[in-house]
Amino acid sequence: MALMARRLVQLYAGLASYGLGIALQVESMLGNDPWDVFHQGLSRRFGLSIGAWIVIVGAAVMLAWIPLRQRPGLGTISNAVLVGVFADLFLWLLPTPGHLAARWAFLLAAIVVGGFATGCYIGAGLGPGPRDGLMTGLAARGHSIRVVRTCIEVTVLAAGWLLGGTVGVGTVLYALTIGPLAHVFVPMLAIERPGAGDDGTPVPEPEPAGR
């Protein structure tokens, strides 16, 4: 019971941190990560908030899990709903920085917070995020997860840019640093547990791909 409580606390702390990281990067106006370029582009073109589009896109991505025979966990459902809610909350709470130095501070904080959030929710072991599950599901069909991830993120980045999402130095910096940060935070925050199921099969460490 205590172990599950710890896993739940870490999961939801991670999801809240993800929302904070997204809001910091959007408010920096120096370039979003690829998925949030897409979400912001949809918001600018069709209305609704960035957080609302995070939820809508997450739900649509989960539909793609069906033919891939991926099974969502509590963390998956929570991720699909709450990251967008927290992103909108922090976008409402955070000030918009005016000075370039403050914008860079927001961007750098966003990247570190994103790495921490990745470690939290992957380490909790309660199911991958919708976008992570899509990548791992496609990779399970015999494709390299890095190739799959690159193809998906380039596609959403291009679509988001065409829709009017913000692409910039922050986009590149996030892409270059989130992997190394995740490789630091995932082992640090991994919660040891007996196994994946009643048979005691060890839980494999997921590829830190984002949310």
C-alpha positions in Angstrom: 0.0 0.0 0.0 2.8 2.4 0.9 4.6 1.6 -2.3 1.6 2.2 -4.4 1.0 5.5 -2.6 4.5 6.6 -3.4 4.1 5.6 -7.0 0.9 7.6 -7.3 2.4 10.7 -5.6 5.4 10.5 -8.0 3.2 10.0 -11.0 1.0 13.1 -10.3 4.0 15.2 -9.3 5.5 14.3 -12.7 2.4 15.2 -14.6 2.1 18.5 -12.8 5.8 19.2 -13.6 5.2 18.4 -17.2 2.4 21.0 -17.3 4.8 23.5 -15.7 7.5 22.7 -18.1 5.2 23.2 -21.1 4.0 26.5 -19.8 7.5 27.8 -19.1 8.7 26.9 -22.6 5.6 28.4 -24.3 5.9 31.6 -22.3 9.6 31.9 -23.2 8.6 32.4 -26.8 11.9 30.9 -27.9 10.5 27.7 -29.4 8.4 24.8 -28.1 9.2 21.1 -28.2 7.8 19.4 -31.3 4.5 18.2 -29.9 3.7 21.6 -28.3 4.5 23.4 -31.5 1.7 21.3 -32.9 -0.6 21.9 -30.0 0.0 25.6 -30.1 -0.5 25.7 -33.9 -3.9 24.0 -33.5 -4.8 26.5 -30.8 -3.9 29.4 -32.9 -5.6 28.1 -36.0 -8.8 26.6 -34.5 -9.2 28.1 -31.1 -9.3 26.4 -27.7 -6.4 26.5 -25.3 -3.1 24.7 -25.7 -4.0 22.5 -22.8 -7.3 21.5 -24.4 -5.5 20.5 -27.6 -3.0 18.5 -25.5 -5.9 16.5 -24.1 -7.6 16.1 -27.5 -4.5 15.0 -29.3 -3.6 12.7 -26.5 -7.0 11.0 -26.8 -6.7 10.7 -30.6 -3.2 9.2 -30.2 -4.6 6.6 -27.8 -7.1 5.5 -30.5 -4.1 4.6 -32.6 -3.1 2.2 -29.7 -6.0 -0.1 -30.6 -4.5 -1.6 -33.8 -1.1 -1.7 -32.1 -2.6 -3.7 -29.2 -1.2 -1.4 -26.6 -2.8 -1.4 -23.2 -3.1 1.8 -21.2 -2.4 2.0 -17.5 -3.5 4.5 -14.9 -0.5 6.6 -15.8 -1.5 6.7 -19.4 -5.1 7.9 -18.7 -3.9 10.4 -16.1 -1.2 11.7 -18.5 -3.8 12.1 -21.3 -6.1 14.2 -19.1 -3.9 16.0 -16.6 -0.9 17.3 -18.5 -3.1 19.6 -20.6 -5.0 20.7 -17.5 -1.7 21.6 -15.6 -0.3 23.3 -18.7 -3.3 25.6 -18.9 -3.2 26.2 -15.2 0.5 27.3 -15.3 0.0 29.3 -18.5 -2.6 31.3 -16.6 -0.5 31.6 -13.4 2.9 32.4 -15.0 3.8 36.0 -16.0 5.0 36.6 -19.6 8.7 37.5 -19.4 9.6 40.7 -21.2 13.4 40.7 -21.0 15.4 38.3 -23.1 17.3 37.0 -20.1 14.1 36.1 -18.3 12.9 34.3 -21.4 16.1 32.3 -21.5 15.6 31.5 -17.8 12.1 30.2 -18.5 13.4 28.1 -21.4 16.3 26.5 -19.4 14.0 25.9 -16.4 11.4 24.3 -18.8 14.0 21.8 -20.1 15.2 20.8 -16.7 11.7 20.4 -15.4 10.8 18.4 -18.5 13.6 16.0 -17.7 12.6 15.7 -14.1 8.9 15.1 -15.1 10.0 12.3 -17.5 11.9 10.6 -14.7 8.9 11.0 -12.3 6.2 9.4 -14.5 8.4 6.7 -16.1 9.9 5.9 -12.7 6.4 5.5 -11.2 5.8 2.6 -13.6 2.1 3.1 -14.0 1.9 3.2 -17.8 3.5 5.2 -20.6 2.1 8.5 -21.8 -0.1 8.4 -25.0 2.7 9.6 -27.3 5.3 7.3 -25.7 3.0 4.3 -26.1 2.5 5.2 -29.8 6.2 5.2 -30.3 6.9 1.9 -28.4 3.9 0.3 -30.1 5.2 1.1 -33.6 8.7 0.1 -32.6 7.4 -3.3 -31.4 6.4 -4.0 -35.0 10.1 -4.3 -35.8 11.1 -0.6 -36.3 13.9 1.2 -34.4 12.3 3.3 -31.6 14.7 6.2 -32.4 13.6 6.1 -36.1 10.0 6.0 -35.1 10.4 8.8 -32.6 12.2 11.0 -35.1 9.6 10.4 -37.9 6.7 11.2 -35.6 8.3 14.3 -34.0 9.4 15.7 -37.4 5.9 15.2 -38.7 4.2 16.9 -35.8 6.8 19.7 -35.8 6.3 20.4 -39.5 2.5 20.3 -39.1 2.7 22.6 -36.0 4.9 25.1 -37.8 2.6 25.2 -40.8 -0.3 25.9 -38.4 1.6 28.7 -36.7 3.2 27.1 -33.7 6.4 28.7 -32.4 9.6 27.0 -33.6 13.0 28.4 -32.5 16.2 27.8 -30.6 14.2 26.3 -27.8 12.9 23.6 -30.1 16.4 22.6 -31.0 17.8 22.9 -27.5 14.9 20.7 -26.1 15.5 18.0 -28.7 19.2 17.9 -27.9 19.0 17.8 -24.1 15.8 16.0 -23.1 17.2 12.6 -23.8 20.4 13.0 -21.7 18.3 14.6 -18.9 15.9 11.7 -19.0 18.7 9.2 -18.8 19.8 11.0 -15.6 16.4 11.4 -14.0 14.8 8.0 -14.9 17.2 5.8 -13.0 17.3 8.4 -10.2 13.6 8.3 -9.7 12.8 4.7 -10.6 10.8 3.0 -7.9 11.8 -0.6 -7.4 9.0 -3.1 -7.3 8.8 -6.9 -7.3 7.7 -7.3 -10.9 5.2 -6.4 -13.7 2.6 -9.0 -12.7 1.8 -12.0 -10.6 4.4 -14.1 -12.4 7.2 -11.9 -11.1 8.4 -11.0 -14.5 10.8 -8.0 -14.2 9.7 -4.7 -15.4 11.8 -3.5 -18.4 13.0 0.1 -18.3 11.1 2.1 -20.9 12.8 4.2 -23.5 12.7 7.9 -22.2 10.9 9.4 -25.2 8.9 12.2 -23.7 5.2 12.1 -22.7 
